[in-house]
Amino acid sequence: MSERAKLASLDEDVATSTTKQTNSNSFGSLGTGFLHARHPKEMGGFYWLMNMVFTQASVFGAIRMKKEFGWQIEEEVGEMERMVKEEDHMMIATVLLLLWVFALLCLIICSEKELRKTFYSMRTGKQYNEALFRSGKDEIMVKIFADHVCYFAHYEGEIKEWLGERWNDWHASRPGWLTEELIERIPGRLLPGGEDESVLGEIESVGGGEKEREIFLSGNNRRSSSVRSVVEMAFE
C-alpha cells in the first residue's frame, strides 16, 4: 500500500472518529482503553500505550499501598469478611495483566499491517498535519485546514505556493470537496492575492472594518457570508 493510500486509510478510519471529539473527551480517555485516542491529534500512539502500561502498573501499586497502609483502616472499621483473600490480590492482578497483554497483542496482530505502528507511533499532531500535505493529493492536502493554524505555521510558504498553483483550477472545476466551510477556514494571507490592499479594503468595507480584515488574514474565526462573497469574486 502506497504512502498516499496509508494516509487516506488512516484519515478515514481513525481521524473521522477522533477529530469530532472535544478536549474533555480526550482527557476522559486517559483512564480508559479508548483505541481512537492513539490518533496523533489526541494522545498519540506512544503516549496512549504508556498510559495503558501505567494503568496496569497502578494495580500493583494499589496492592502495595494496601499492604502498607490498609491496616489503619481495618483498625478503625474492624475486620470484615471478604470474598477475595488478601494473599490472592497479587495473583489476580498478575492474571489480569497477562490477559491484558494477550488481548493487546491479539489486537495489534489482527489489525491491518499498515496501521499497526499507530499503537506505538510518536508522531505528533503537527507531523500528522504535514504528512497529509505531503500526500500530494489535493483532496487529502486540504484537510490540513481542519486544524488550527499553528499546526501548519512552520510550512506556510509551501502551502501558499500550492494554493497559488491550484486555486484558479479549483474554482473552474469546482471539485466536491471545495466547500464553503473549507474556503472559510483557509487563512486569507495564504490565498493568491489575499494580502493585496484592494482585496483587504473591499473586505473591510463589506465585512465591517479592521476586525474583519484581521479575521480574514488569520483564518482563526469564521468569516461572514458577505466577506465570503468578496473572497469568491476576488479569486475567481
LINCORLIN-V195967 format. One record per residue. N is the residue number from 1. OMEGA is omega in whole degrees, 0 to 359 (NA if undefined). BURIAL is + if it has 9 or more other ideal C-beta (glycine too) atoms within 8 Angstrom, else -. Layout:
# LINCORLIN-V195967
n=(N N)
omega=(OMEGA OMEGA)
burial=(BURIAL BURIAL)
This chain:
# LINCORLIN-V195967
n=(1 2 3 4 5 6 7 8 9 10 11 12 13 14 15 16 17 18 19 20 21 22 23 24 25 26 27 28 29 30 31 32 33 34 35 36 37 38 39 40 41 42 43 44 45 46 47 48 49 50 51 52 53 54 55 56 57 58 59 60 61 62 63 64 65 66 67 68 69 70 71 72 73 74 75 76 77 78 79 80 81 82 83 84 85 86 87 88 89 90 91 92 93 94 95 96 97 98 99 100 101 102 103 104 105 106 107 108 109 110 111 112 113 114 115 116 117 118 119 120 121 122 123 124 125 126 127 128 129 130 131 132 133 134 135 136 137 138 139 140 141 142 143 144 145 146 147 148 149 150 151 152 153 154 155 156 157 158 159 160 161 162 163 164 165 166 167 168 169 170 171 172 173 174 175 176 177 178 179 180 181 182 183 184 185 186 187 188 189 190 191 192 193 194 195 196 197 198 199 200 201 202 203 204 205 206 207 208 209 210 211 212 213 214 215 216 217 218 219 220 221 222 223 224 225 226 227 228 229 230 231 232 233 234 235 236)
omega=(182 179 179 180 178 180 180 180 180 181 183 187 187 187 181 182 189 185 178 181 177 178 179 177 179 179 180 181 184 183 183 176 182 190 183 179 179 179 180 180 177 180 187 185 184 180 178 181 179 176 178 178 179 179 179 180 182 177 179 176 179 178 179 179 178 180 184 188 183 181 180 179 181 177 182 185 180 180 178 178 183 177 180 180 183 181 180 183 183 180 180 180 179 178 179 177 180 177 179 179 180 180 180 179 178 180 182 181 182 178 176 186 183 185 181 182 179 179 180 182 177 179 180 178 179 179 177 178 181 178 176 180 182 182 177 180 188 185 174 182 183 180 176 183 174 180 174 184 181 180 183 182 185 175 180 180 180 179 180 179 180 179 179 181 189 194 182 179 179 182 178 183 180 177 185 182 178 184 177 179 178 181 180 185 181 178 183 182 181 181 177 180 184 180 178 182 180 179 181 178 178 179 179 183 181 188 177 171 187 181 180 177 180 178 180 183 185 183 183 182 178 176 181 181 180 178 179 180 177 179 180 183 186 188 177 NA)
burial=(- - - + - + + + + + + - - + + + - + + - + - - - - + - - + - - - - - - + + + + + + + + + + + - + + - + + - - + + - - + + - - + - + + - - - + - - - + - - - - - - - - - - - - - - + + - + + - - + + - - + - - - + - - + + - - + - - - + + - + + - + - + - + + + + + + + + + - + - - + - + + + + + + - + - + - + + - - + + - - + + - + + - - + + + - + + - - - - - - + - - - + + + - + + + + + + - - + - - - - + + - + + + - + + - - - - + + - + + + + + - - - + + - - + + + + + + - + + -)
